[in-house]
Amino acid sequence: MNKQQIIERVCYKGETIKMSANDLARAVTPMTKLSDATAPLVVSFLNRNEIDCKPNIFVCIHTPQTSVTLTAKNINSSRRLYLKQLHIEKYKLFHDFTIDFAQTNISIFIGENGNGKSTLIEYLTKVFAYLFVKAEGRNLLDGIYTLGSFVLEYSLVNENSTINIKIENESSVFAPIMSIGGNELKKINKTYLPKNIIISYSGITRELQNVVENYFEMPFVKRIIQDGDKYTLMPSCNLPNNDFYFSRREYLSALFISLMFSNSEESKELIAKTEFDNFNCQIQFVTLTPEYIKSETKNNFAYEDIQIGDNVVTRFRGRVAPQFMDILAQRGTEDLTIDTKTYAFDGFSNVESMFKLFKEDITSKQVFDILYYLIHNQLLGKINIVWGENLEFSLDTISEGQKQEIMTLGLSLIFDTPSTLFLLDEPDTYLHPKWQREFISSLTKATANGGYAIVSSHSPSIVSDVKKEQLFILNKGRLVETSFNNYGKEVNEILIDYFGLDSTRSKFVQEKIDELRDMIAQDEYETESFKQKFDDLSNLVGADDEELTLIKIDIKRRKYAKNK
């Protein structure tokens, strides 16, 4: 064999990574013990090891003096993600904080405002963001890590094996160490990070928005608009992955269209709630002239001017934009303004046939990728979706609850891929109580392929729908232990047991009931004052009120005991 030997190992996205023999030895040990340093060593990677492959197929021939090339594949393409434990030494209101996450696909966090729910999601967002940055060899913009010391443990699991990952950072400076199965790696390996991070944040802070924009969205835009863009829609819809997706309102229409390409019942139900009419509808793609074409540095970007007759037409050197724009022009009805072009499609079937030109069996994720790409390429400004016999209904005018459900559940349904992490901060804020009751069931189905969701909530309906081991109560940065079993409880019980309410009634009515109870305890239930207070409250809430009925029963019991 040649000096340069080849090892095929299940890793990440077909990349080729070079390793020294010593690095390989550290990666392989203790799975397979290396022996005589002077002789070639054959190492077979079997299912019992920490990688996903068939027995006796992946073989490495290794001599210590040679460099080894690893041809990488996707290790987490079929693995379930489970967060296991997080320890935070000190961050905002968290001090020496440790949590063992639920070993199902969802963990729910509740607590009053200001007690750490959103802070925990913020922390996890930053941790994984900085890990991706490090794994890709990029630098943090400020050079300093602000999350302090932490230990994060999670696993990637399939039916054959489990990969246990541990990330440790021991100081305020960002210098994390990744260990796989107890073996330290020389650097953070993107192979062992979640495939995607999906973030939905209620009232996102500027700080967190900067993290997403500076480390992911802006580099993504720069990559896709530079000359030499290699991406194409035909025939494979080969588009770049952005790793981090932050739920933005401008994605609403793109998500809605993408869900129309899904075969899942949950996607169909989500669309049906809007009463969208597939036949009596119009979808308008409003295209823009990107700002970077107008700028003084436009020669740095992937565009060119072509003379067609007496007109100069701007074209893009990359493949995606021309392919999509050409088909829009061929299939849609064009409406021109000074700065925009609008292409209208009557009936969803025409939009469907347009996307199927790129790929007959195109998926909802691929449709979203195309639209997401064009939005960030500054080519697609807006997608207007209207329907009804007179096109009187619009996606812009549906309720805030419907929009929020599409933005949160829609993203989870489109990214229903293994090892995707969802960080959802109060995704139920605007949902109707009926939809709140259905939310956990829908999210459970959406993450059934191997995703994991961290959710903060104020909804008793959501708390009632998760098992006790999935529920975590935060109070001033500390976990609160409780013996109550929340699963299946009535909303009123949840509000009292878990949300710290003394009563679910109005404060005024509850004070009047408490006053009557105090008078009964002092044997004042036969006084004129008591009878008047009782009648006033009865007129206010109704004579058949359950609490008033119990008061009458209590009075009868006391009278019986006194006369006995």
C-alpha positions as CSV (number, residue, x, y, z in Angstrom):
1,M,0.0,0.0,0.0
2,N,1.0,3.6,-0.4
3,K,2.6,5.6,2.4
4,Q,-0.5,7.6,2.8
5,Q,-3.1,5.2,4.0
6,I,-6.8,5.8,3.9
7,I,-9.3,5.3,6.7
8,E,-13.0,5.8,6.1
9,R,-14.8,6.8,9.2
10,V,-18.3,8.1,9.8
11,C,-17.8,11.8,10.4
12,Y,-19.1,15.1,8.9
13,K,-20.4,16.0,5.4
14,G,-17.9,14.3,3.2
15,E,-15.0,16.5,4.3
16,T,-11.4,15.2,4.1
17,I,-9.4,15.7,7.3
18,K,-5.7,15.0,7.7
19,M,-4.4,13.5,10.9
20,S,-1.0,12.6,12.1
21,A,-0.4,9.0,13.2
22,N,-0.2,10.0,16.8
23,D,-3.5,11.9,16.6
24,L,-5.1,8.8,15.0
25,A,-3.7,6.6,17.8
26,R,-5.3,8.9,20.4
27,A,-8.6,8.9,18.5
28,V,-8.6,5.1,18.2
29,T,-7.4,4.2,21.7
30,P,-8.9,2.7,23.8
31,M,-11.3,1.3,21.3
32,T,-8.5,-0.7,19.7
33,K,-5.2,-1.1,21.4
34,L,-2.3,-0.1,19.2
35,S,0.6,-2.6,19.2
36,D,4.1,-2.8,17.6
37,A,4.9,0.7,16.4
38,T,7.1,-0.6,13.6
39,A,4.5,-2.8,11.9
40,P,1.4,-1.9,10.0
41,L,-1.7,-2.2,12.1
42,V,-5.1,-3.1,10.8
43,V,-7.9,-1.6,12.9
44,S,-11.5,-2.7,12.2
45,F,-14.3,-0.3,13.3
46,L,-17.2,-2.5,14.4
47,N,-20.7,-1.6,15.6
48,R,-19.6,-2.0,19.2
49,N,-17.4,1.0,18.8
50,E,-18.4,4.7,19.0
51,I,-19.1,5.1,15.3
52,D,-21.9,4.1,13.0
53,C,-20.9,1.5,10.4
54,K,-21.4,-2.1,9.4
55,P,-19.0,-4.7,10.8
56,N,-15.7,-5.3,9.0
57,I,-16.3,-2.7,6.3
58,F,-14.3,0.3,7.6
59,V,-10.6,-0.6,7.9
60,C,-7.6,1.5,8.7
61,I,-4.0,0.4,7.9
62,H,-1.7,2.4,10.0
63,T,2.0,2.9,10.4
64,P,3.2,5.4,13.0
65,Q,5.4,7.3,10.6
66,T,2.8,8.1,8.1
67,S,0.1,10.7,7.9
68,V,-3.5,9.4,7.7
69,T,-6.3,10.9,5.7
70,L,-9.8,10.5,7.1
71,T,-12.5,10.7,4.4
72,A,-15.4,12.0,6.5
73,K,-19.1,11.1,6.4
74,N,-22.0,12.3,8.5
75,I,-21.9,10.8,11.9
76,N,-25.2,12.3,13.1
77,S,-27.3,11.7,10.1
78,S,-29.2,8.9,11.9
79,R,-28.5,9.6,15.5
80,R,-30.9,10.9,18.2
81,L,-29.7,13.8,20.3
82,Y,-30.1,13.7,24.1
83,L,-28.9,16.5,26.4
84,K,-27.7,14.9,29.6
85,Q,-26.3,17.4,32.0
86,L,-25.2,21.1,32.3
87,H,-23.2,22.7,35.1
88,I,-22.8,26.5,35.1
89,E,-20.3,27.9,37.6
90,K,-21.5,31.5,37.4
91,Y,-23.6,33.3,34.8
92,K,-26.1,36.0,35.7
93,L,-28.4,34.5,38.3
94,F,-27.0,31.0,38.0
95,H,-24.4,30.1,40.6
96,D,-23.0,26.6,40.9
97,F,-26.0,25.4,38.9
98,T,-26.4,21.8,37.7
99,I,-29.3,20.3,35.8
100,D,-29.8,16.7,34.6
101,F,-32.1,17.0,31.5
102,A,-35.0,14.7,30.8
103,Q,-33.9,11.7,28.8
104,T,-36.9,12.0,26.5
105,N,-36.9,14.4,23.5
106,I,-38.3,17.4,25.4
107,S,-37.5,19.3,28.7
108,I,-39.9,22.0,29.9
109,F,-38.9,24.9,32.2
110,I,-41.4,27.0,34.1
111,G,-41.1,29.7,36.8
112,E,-42.0,33.3,37.3
113,N,-40.4,36.0,35.1
114,G,-36.8,36.8,36.1
115,N,-36.1,33.3,37.5
116,G,-33.9,31.9,34.8
117,K,-36.0,30.3,32.1
118,S,-34.9,32.6,29.2
119,T,-31.4,32.9,30.6
120,L,-30.9,29.2,30.4
121,I,-32.0,29.1,26.7
122,E,-29.7,32.2,26.1
123,Y,-26.8,30.3,27.7
124,L,-27.2,27.2,25.7
125,T,-27.6,29.3,22.5
126,K,-24.2,31.0,23.2
127,V,-22.4,27.8,24.2
128,F,-23.3,26.0,21.0
129,A,-22.8,29.1,18.9
130,Y,-19.2,29.5,20.2
131,L,-18.6,25.8,19.8
132,F,-19.6,25.9,16.1
133,V,-17.3,29.0,15.7
134,K,-14.4,27.2,17.2
135,A,-15.0,24.0,15.3
136,E,-14.8,25.9,12.0
137,G,-11.6,27.5,13.0
138,R,-13.1,31.0,13.2
139,N,-12.3,33.5,16.0
140,L,-14.7,35.0,18.5
141,L,-15.1,38.7,17.6
142,D,-14.2,39.9,21.1
143,G,-11.7,37.2,21.7
144,I,-13.1,36.7,25.3
145,Y,-15.6,34.2,26.4
146,T,-18.3,35.6,28.7
147,L,-20.0,32.5,29.9
148,G,-17.6,31.4,32.6
149,S,-16.7,27.8,33.5
150,F,-19.2,25.1,32.5
151,V,-19.5,21.4,31.8
152,L,-22.0,20.2,29.1
153,E,-22.7,16.5,28.5
154,Y,-24.9,15.1,25.8
155,S,-25.1,11.9,23.6
156,L,-25.7,10.9,20.0
157,V,-27.6,7.6,20.0
158,N,-28.8,5.0,17.5
159,E,-29.9,1.4,17.9
160,N,-26.3,0.1,17.6
161,S,-24.3,2.5,19.7
162,T,-24.0,5.6,21.8
163,I,-21.5,8.4,21.5
164,N,-21.0,10.3,24.8
165,I,-19.8,13.9,24.3
166,K,-18.5,16.1,27.1
167,I,-17.5,19.8,26.7
168,E,-15.6,21.4,29.5
169,N,-14.5,25.1,29.9
170,E,-12.6,25.8,33.0
171,S,-12.2,29.6,32.8
172,S,-13.7,32.8,31.6
173,V,-11.6,32.6,28.4
174,F,-13.2,30.4,25.7
175,A,-10.9,27.3,25.7
176,P,-13.3,24.4,25.8
177,I,-12.1,20.8,25.7
178,M,-14.2,18.1,23.9
179,S,-14.1,14.5,25.0
180,I,-15.6,11.6,23.2
181,G,-16.2,8.5,25.3
182,G,-13.7,9.9,27.9
183,N,-11.0,10.6,25.3
184,E,-9.9,14.2,24.8
185,L,-9.8,15.6,21.3
186,K,-7.2,18.2,20.3
187,K,-9.9,20.6,19.1
188,I,-13.7,21.0,18.9
189,N,-14.9,18.6,16.2
190,K,-18.0,19.7,14.4
191,T,-18.8,16.0,13.8
192,Y,-20.0,15.7,17.3
193,L,-22.1,18.9,17.5
194,P,-25.8,18.9,16.9
195,K,-26.7,19.0,13.2
196,N,-28.7,22.2,13.5
197,I,-29.7,24.6,16.2
198,I,-33.2,26.1,15.9
199,I,-33.9,29.2,18.1
200,S,-37.2,30.8,18.8
201,Y,-36.8,33.5,21.4
202,S,-39.5,35.6,23.0
203,G,-38.3,39.2,23.1
204,I,-34.8,38.4,21.9
205,T,-32.0,40.5,23.5
206,R,-29.7,42.6,21.3
207,E,-26.8,40.6,22.7
208,L,-28.2,37.3,21.6
209,Q,-29.3,38.7,18.2
210,N,-25.7,39.9,17.6
211,V,-24.4,36.3,18.3
212,V,-26.7,34.8,15.6
213,E,-26.1,37.6,13.1
214,N,-22.3,38.0,13.5
215,Y,-21.4,34.4,13.8
216,F,-23.9,32.7,11.4
217,E,-26.2,34.9,9.3
218,M,-23.6,37.4,8.1
219,P,-20.9,34.8,7.3
220,F,-23.6,32.7,5.5
221,V,-24.6,35.7,3.4
222,K,-20.9,36.5,2.6
223,R,-20.4,32.9,1.5
224,I,-23.3,32.7,-0.8
225,I,-22.9,36.0,-2.6
226,Q,-19.2,35.9,-3.4
227,D,-18.0,35.1,-6.9
228,G,-17.4,31.4,-7.4
229,D,-20.6,30.4,-5.6
230,K,-20.8,26.6,-6.3
231,Y,-24.3,26.0,-5.2
232,T,-27.0,24.8,-7.6
233,L,-30.7,23.9,-7.5
234,M,-30.6,21.5,-10.4
235,P,-30.8,18.6,-10.1
236,S,-29.9,18.1,-6.4
237,C,-31.0,21.3,-4.6
238,N,-27.4,21.4,-3.3
239,L,-27.5,24.4,-0.9
240,P,-25.3,25.3,2.0
241,N,-26.3,24.7,5.6
242,N,-26.4,27.6,8.1
243,D,-26.2,25.4,11.3
244,F,-28.0,28.1,13.3
245,Y,-31.6,29.1,12.3
246,F,-33.2,32.0,14.3
247,S,-37.0,32.2,13.9
248,R,-37.6,35.6,12.2
249,R,-41.0,37.0,11.2
250,E,-39.7,37.5,7.6
251,Y,-39.5,33.7,7.3
252,L,-43.3,33.3,7.9
253,S,-44.3,33.0,4.2
254,A,-41.3,30.8,3.4
255,L,-42.2,28.5,6.2
256,F,-45.9,28.4,5.1
257,I,-45.0,27.5,1.5
258,S,-42.5,24.9,2.7
259,L,-45.1,23.2,4.9
260,M,-47.3,22.8,1.9
261,F,-44.7,20.4,0.5
262,S,-44.8,18.2,3.7
263,N,-46.8,15.0,3.8
264,S,-47.0,14.9,7.6
265,E,-50.4,15.2,9.3
266,E,-49.1,17.8,11.6
267,S,-48.1,20.1,8.7
268,K,-51.5,19.7,7.1
269,E,-53.2,20.5,10.4
270,L,-51.1,23.6,10.8
271,I,-52.0,24.8,7.3
272,A,-55.7,23.9,7.9
273,K,-56.0,26.2,10.9
274,T,-55.5,29.2,8.6
275,E,-58.3,28.0,6.3
276,F,-56.0,28.4,3.4
277,D,-57.5,27.6,0.0
278,N,-55.1,25.8,-2.3
279,F,-57.2,26.6,-5.4
280,N,-58.5,30.2,-4.8
281,C,-55.1,31.7,-3.8
282,Q,-52.4,33.8,-5.2
283,I,-48.7,33.7,-4.2
284,Q,-46.5,36.7,-5.1
285,F,-42.8,36.6,-5.0
286,V,-41.4,40.1,-4.7
287,T,-37.8,40.3,-5.9
288,L,-35.3,43.0,-5.1
289,T,-32.0,44.5,-6.5
290,P,-29.6,43.6,-3.7
291,E,-27.8,46.5,-1.9
292,Y,-24.5,44.9,-2.4
293,I,-24.9,45.3,-6.2
294,K,-25.5,49.0,-5.8
295,S,-22.5,49.5,-3.5
296,E,-19.1,50.7,-4.5
297,T,-17.7,47.3,-3.7
298,K,-20.0,45.5,-6.1
299,N,-17.1,44.0,-8.2
300,N,-16.4,41.8,-5.2
301,F,-19.7,40.0,-5.5
302,A,-21.2,37.3,-7.7
303,Y,-22.9,39.3,-10.4
304,E,-22.4,40.5,-13.9
305,D,-24.1,42.9,-16.3
306,I,-25.2,41.4,-19.7
307,Q,-26.2,43.5,-22.7
308,I,-29.4,42.2,-24.2
309,G,-30.5,44.4,-27.1
310,D,-30.7,48.0,-25.8
311,N,-31.0,46.9,-22.1
312,V,-28.4,45.9,-19.5
313,V,-29.6,43.0,-17.4
314,T,-28.0,42.1,-14.1
315,R,-27.2,38.4,-13.8
316,F,-25.5,36.4,-11.0
317,R,-22.5,34.2,-11.6
318,G,-23.7,31.7,-9.0
319,R,-26.2,29.1,-10.2
320,V,-29.0,29.3,-7.7
321,A,-30.2,32.9,-8.3
322,P,-30.4,32.7,-12.1
323,Q,-32.1,29.3,-12.0
324,F,-34.8,30.5,-9.6
325,M,-35.2,34.0,-11.3
326,D,-35.4,32.5,-14.8
327,I,-38.2,30.1,-13.7
328,L,-40.0,32.8,-11.9
329,A,-40.0,34.9,-15.1
330,Q,-41.1,31.9,-17.2
331,R,-43.9,30.7,-14.9
332,G,-45.2,33.8,-13.0
333,T,-47.1,36.9,-14.1
334,E,-44.7,39.8,-13.9
335,D,-45.4,43.2,-12.4
336,L,-42.6,45.8,-12.5
337,T,-41.9,48.7,-10.3
338,I,-38.8,50.9,-10.0
339,D,-37.0,48.8,-7.4
340,T,-38.9,45.5,-7.4
341,K,-40.3,42.8,-9.7
342,T,-43.3,40.8,-8.5
343,Y,-44.1,37.4,-10.0
344,A,-47.6,36.2,-9.2
345,F,-48.8,32.5,-9.3
346,D,-52.6,31.7,-9.3
347,G,-53.3,28.5,-7.4
348,F,-50.8,26.6,-5.3
349,S,-50.4,23.9,-7.9
350,N,-48.4,26.4,-10.1
351,V,-46.0,27.1,-7.3
352,E,-45.7,23.4,-6.6
353,S,-44.9,22.7,-10.3
354,M,-42.3,25.5,-10.3
355,F,-40.4,24.0,-7.4
356,K,-40.7,20.5,-8.8
357,L,-38.7,21.7,-11.9
358,F,-35.7,21.7,-9.6
359,K,-36.4,18.3,-8.2
360,E,-39.5,16.1,-8.7
361,D,-39.5,14.7,-5.1
362,I,-38.4,18.0,-3.5
363,T,-38.9,18.1,0.3
364,S,-40.2,20.8,2.5
365,K,-36.7,21.4,3.9
366,Q,-35.3,21.8,0.4
367,V,-38.0,24.3,-0.5
368,F,-37.3,26.3,2.7
369,D,-33.5,26.2,2.0
370,I,-34.1,27.7,-1.5
371,L,-36.3,30.6,-0.1
372,Y,-34.0,31.1,2.9
373,Y,-31.0,31.3,0.5
374,L,-32.7,33.9,-1.7
375,I,-33.9,36.0,1.3
376,H,-30.4,36.2,2.6
377,N,-29.0,36.8,-0.9
378,Q,-31.2,39.9,-0.8
379,L,-33.0,38.8,-3.9
380,L,-36.3,37.8,-2.4
381,G,-37.8,40.7,-0.4
382,K,-41.3,39.4,0.4
383,I,-43.7,36.6,-0.4
384,N,-47.3,37.7,-0.3
385,I,-49.9,34.9,0.2
386,V,-53.6,35.7,-0.3
387,W,-56.6,33.5,-0.7
388,G,-60.4,33.3,-0.7
389,E,-62.9,33.8,-3.5
390,N,-62.0,37.4,-3.7
391,L,-58.5,37.0,-2.3
392,E,-59.7,38.7,0.8
393,F,-57.6,36.7,3.3
394,S,-53.9,37.1,3.8
395,L,-51.1,35.4,5.7
396,D,-50.3,38.9,7.1
397,T,-53.7,39.2,8.7
398,I,-54.0,35.8,10.5
399,S,-53.8,36.0,14.3
400,E,-50.6,36.4,16.2
401,G,-51.2,32.9,17.7
402,Q,-51.4,31.4,14.2
403,K,-48.2,33.1,13.2
404,Q,-46.4,32.0,16.3
405,E,-47.5,28.4,15.8
406,I,-46.3,28.4,12.2
407,M,-43.0,30.0,13.2
408,T,-42.3,27.5,16.1
409,L,-44.0,24.2,15.1
410,G,-43.4,24.9,11.5
411,L,-39.6,25.1,11.9
412,S,-39.6,22.0,14.1
413,L,-41.6,20.1,11.4
414,I,-39.3,21.2,8.6
415,F,-36.2,20.4,10.6
416,D,-37.5,17.0,11.7
417,T,-34.0,15.5,11.3
418,P,-31.9,13.6,13.8
419,S,-29.6,15.4,16.2
420,T,-31.3,18.8,15.8
421,L,-31.6,21.0,18.9
422,F,-34.6,23.3,19.4
423,L,-34.3,26.1,21.9
424,L,-37.8,27.6,22.2
425,D,-38.4,30.5,24.6
426,E,-42.1,30.8,25.5
427,P,-43.4,29.6,22.1
428,D,-46.9,29.4,23.5
429,T,-47.3,33.1,24.4
430,Y,-50.0,34.0,21.8
431,L,-51.5,30.6,21.4
432,H,-55.2,29.9,22.0
433,P,-55.7,27.7,25.1
434,K,-56.9,24.9,22.8
435,W,-53.7,25.1,20.8
436,Q,-51.6,25.2,23.9
437,R,-53.0,21.9,24.9
438,E,-52.0,20.5,21.5
439,F,-48.5,22.0,21.4
440,I,-46.5,19.4,23.3
441,S,-48.2,16.5,21.4
442,S,-47.3,18.3,18.1
443,L,-43.7,19.1,19.2
444,T,-43.2,15.5,20.4
445,K,-44.1,14.2,16.9
446,A,-41.9,16.9,15.2
447,T,-38.9,15.8,17.3
448,A,-39.6,12.1,17.0
449,N,-36.9,11.6,14.4
450,G,-34.1,12.3,16.9
451,G,-34.3,16.0,17.7
452,Y,-34.3,17.5,21.3
453,A,-36.2,20.5,22.5
454,I,-35.7,22.8,25.4
455,V,-38.9,24.8,26.0
456,S,-39.7,27.6,28.5
457,S,-43.4,28.2,29.2
458,H,-46.0,30.0,31.4
459,S,-48.8,27.7,30.1
460,P,-50.5,25.3,32.6
461,S,-51.9,23.4,29.6
462,I,-48.4,22.6,28.5
463,V,-47.3,21.6,32.0
464,S,-50.2,19.3,32.2
465,D,-49.2,17.5,29.0
466,V,-45.6,16.5,30.0
467,K,-44.3,13.8,32.4
468,K,-43.0,14.8,35.8
469,E,-39.4,13.9,34.8
470,Q,-39.7,16.4,31.8
471,L,-40.7,19.3,34.0
472,F,-38.2,21.7,35.7
473,I,-39.2,24.6,38.0
474,L,-36.8,27.5,38.3
475,N,-36.7,30.0,41.2
476,K,-34.0,32.6,41.3
477,G,-31.6,30.5,39.3
478,R,-32.2,27.4,41.4
479,L,-34.1,24.2,40.6
480,V,-37.2,23.6,42.9
481,E,-37.9,20.1,43.9
482,T,-41.6,19.1,44.1
483,S,-43.4,15.9,45.0
484,F,-46.5,16.8,42.9
485,N,-47.3,14.9,39.8
486,N,-48.2,17.4,37.1
487,Y,-49.1,15.0,34.2
488,G,-52.8,15.1,33.3
489,K,-53.8,17.5,36.0
490,E,-56.5,20.1,35.6
491,V,-55.4,23.6,34.7
492,N,-56.5,25.0,38.1
493,E,-54.5,22.5,40.0
494,I,-51.4,23.2,37.8
495,L,-51.8,27.0,38.5
496,I,-51.9,26.4,42.2
497,D,-49.3,23.6,42.5
498,Y,-46.7,24.9,40.0
499,F,-47.3,28.6,39.3
500,G,-47.6,29.7,42.9
501,L,-51.2,30.9,42.8
502,D,-53.3,30.7,46.0
503,S,-56.4,30.6,43.9
504,T,-57.4,30.8,40.3
505,R,-60.3,33.1,41.1
506,S,-60.1,36.9,40.9
507,K,-58.3,38.3,43.9
508,F,-61.4,40.3,45.0
509,V,-63.7,37.2,45.0
510,Q,-61.1,35.0,46.8
511,E,-60.7,37.6,49.5
512,K,-64.5,37.6,50.1
513,I,-64.4,33.7,50.3
514,D,-61.5,33.8,52.7
515,E,-63.4,36.3,54.9
516,L,-66.4,34.0,55.1
517,R,-64.2,31.1,55.9
518,D,-62.6,33.1,58.7
519,M,-66.0,34.0,60.1
520,I,-67.0,30.3,60.1
521,A,-63.9,29.3,62.0
522,Q,-64.9,31.9,64.6
523,D,-68.4,30.5,64.8
524,E,-69.9,33.7,63.4
525,Y,-71.8,32.0,60.6
526,E,-75.2,32.7,62.2
527,T,-74.6,36.5,62.5
528,E,-76.4,39.0,60.3
529,S,-73.1,40.3,59.1
530,F,-72.1,36.8,57.8
531,K,-75.5,36.3,56.1
532,Q,-75.3,39.7,54.3
533,K,-71.7,39.0,53.1
534,F,-72.8,35.5,51.9
535,D,-75.8,36.9,50.0
536,D,-73.7,39.6,48.4
537,L,-71.1,37.1,47.2
538,S,-73.9,34.7,46.0
539,N,-75.4,37.5,43.9
540,L,-72.0,38.2,42.5
541,V,-70.8,34.7,41.5
542,G,-74.1,32.8,41.5
543,A,-75.8,30.6,44.1
544,D,-74.5,27.4,42.5
545,D,-70.9,28.4,42.9
546,E,-68.9,25.3,44.1
547,E,-67.1,27.2,46.9
548,L,-70.4,28.6,48.2
549,T,-71.9,25.2,48.1
550,L,-69.0,23.8,50.2
551,I,-69.4,26.7,52.7
552,K,-73.1,25.8,53.1
553,I,-72.2,22.1,53.7
554,D,-69.5,23.1,56.2
555,I,-72.1,25.2,58.1
556,K,-74.6,22.3,58.2
557,R,-71.9,20.0,59.5
558,R,-70.9,22.4,62.3
559,K,-74.6,22.9,63.3
560,Y,-75.1,19.1,63.4
561,A,-72.0,18.6,65.5
562,K,-73.1,21.4,67.9
563,N,-76.6,19.9,68.4
564,K,-75.5,16.3,68.7
